[in-house]
Amino acid sequence: MKRDILKWVVASVFLALINGCGGGSSSSPEPVITEPPAAPVTPIAPALKTFSLLKDNNPDLQEDIEFVRDGTTFAARLETALPVTSLTPTFSFDGTEVTLEEVAQTSGTTSQDFTQILTYRVSNEAGTTEDYQIDLTHFTGLPIIFLTTDEPVVSKDDYVTGTFRLDGGRNYDSVDQMDMKIRGRGNSTWALHPKKPYQMKLESKRDLFGMLEDKKWLFLAEYSDKTLLRNHLAFELGRRTSLRWTPSGHFAEVFVNGEHDGFYHISEKVEDGSNRVDIGDTGFLLEIDQPSRLDPDDVSFRTDTYLINIKEPGLAYSDPEFNQVRTHINQFESILFGDNFADPVAGYRAYADVDSFIDWFLVNEIAKNVDAQWYSSIFFHWIPGEKIRMGPIWDFDLGFGNVDYADATFPEGWWVRWNSWIARMLEDPYFAARVKERYALMDSQRPEIKEAIYAWAEQLNLSQAENDSIWQTLGNYVWPNPVVYDTYEEEVEHLVTWLDTRMDWLAESVETL
């Protein structure tokens, strides 16, 4: 019996072992299979891939504009003067969204103002962002002036009516359309050159390019100056002196009745005014001039040395103010050329603001300005009760060696030093010593001045090319050029070299005064 029970137990254990090893009935549970963990998904890095302005989305464009990528900057140029305040770009990108100032942008749909450099931001699903600069150069990069006239401008005497509008670009305020009048201006620049200078009078006072507001503005053509910089350079020198006022000027493109006239230097006018030559209610703005340049209604007088044209205020020969200013200037000149002229109390210094005479002299001497020795554009002003002040400086397109009919061509040698008034004052040791001091200060600024010239030239790189495509002055003689170069870069380098040589010569020569 015990043996039978033992056999039964052994058999039961055997069967249990067999079932535990996968044998037995088909109802046994299936084995569990575990999947390996999935690898994490890396979001695509955000990237702006292409950027363009397509004609299909911008009907005013003449052709598609493709931006060129350099790092995180996309740059292109619109080679026309069409407005850029509302253009629709087309772009492609990697990521989930493109925004501009946190506003979502849709390719081919969302318009933008491209006046300034724009920052487009691309984001991905992980919240990573990348910024891109969108830089569209508008035409030449300079502000653009649009003049529309009711008839052609053919006279220096008669204004024609029209309208003025300014697209200020990146750096200046724009001006909506205003009524204006415009006429020609200048002497040789009007008579001899096909590109004409102008004087414009707005219907009301307005600031332009950050200059103080006024009605009258001048458009200097700079036709014979192929650097386009000589007047601008002289103005910069003048502002670094003690002169009471020096005109400001700014670069612009000018269209007249829809036609591009090229580069112009937009300048403040030498005239009486609280924002110009401030002579108050009793003062006089005067110019040493030539008889041939007087207008029929000009009022002038002669000293023993010069013809003096009364520019402001408008006077008649019968007015008491005429005798007042004529008498005073003649007294000054009589004292200046008198025996006791150098006396600090009774001599010319009682009449003349010495610092203004010195600074006017040095700016013109550095430039070796051909007109400043004796010819014209020699401005000075006097307010009764005050001393006579030289300035403002004016008319330097034939300065800095840009003349072929006088020794002013060469960087060596004195020029304005022989202006009669200046020559006499230099006989006074006090005046000569002050000239040495003032020149040393001006010469110390030479590196800054040269750096500024190159910076201006770079700013005008596109403008000068457009200007030359119209007027074709590069490589051709234009009166009165002493040298002719084929490229703008050579013209600029000639100016800088001439200036360097000139200031080196003056640094030695002022010590001998």
TANORNOR-V79472 format. One record per helix or strand of 2 or more residues. SS is the DSSP state (a for helix, b for strand). FROM is the first residue (numbers start at 1). TO is the last residue. If there is no record, write none. Layout:
BEGIN
ss:SS from:FROM to:TO
ss:SS from:FROM to:TO
END
This chain:
BEGIN
ss:a from:2 to:20
ss:b from:47 to:53
ss:b from:65 to:66
ss:b from:68 to:70
ss:b from:73 to:78
ss:b from:87 to:94
ss:b from:97 to:100
ss:b from:103 to:104
ss:b from:111 to:112
ss:b from:118 to:123
ss:b from:129 to:138
ss:b from:143 to:149
ss:b from:160 to:167
ss:b from:175 to:184
ss:a from:188 to:192
ss:b from:198 to:206
ss:b from:214 to:220
ss:a from:230 to:239
ss:b from:249 to:256
ss:b from:259 to:268
ss:b from:284 to:289
ss:a from:291 to:293
ss:b from:299 to:302
ss:b from:307 to:312
ss:a from:320 to:336
ss:a from:348 to:350
ss:a from:354 to:367
ss:a from:370 to:372
ss:b from:378 to:382
ss:b from:388 to:390
ss:a from:407 to:409
ss:a from:416 to:418
ss:a from:420 to:425
ss:a from:429 to:444
ss:a from:446 to:459
ss:a from:461 to:471
ss:a from:488 to:512
END
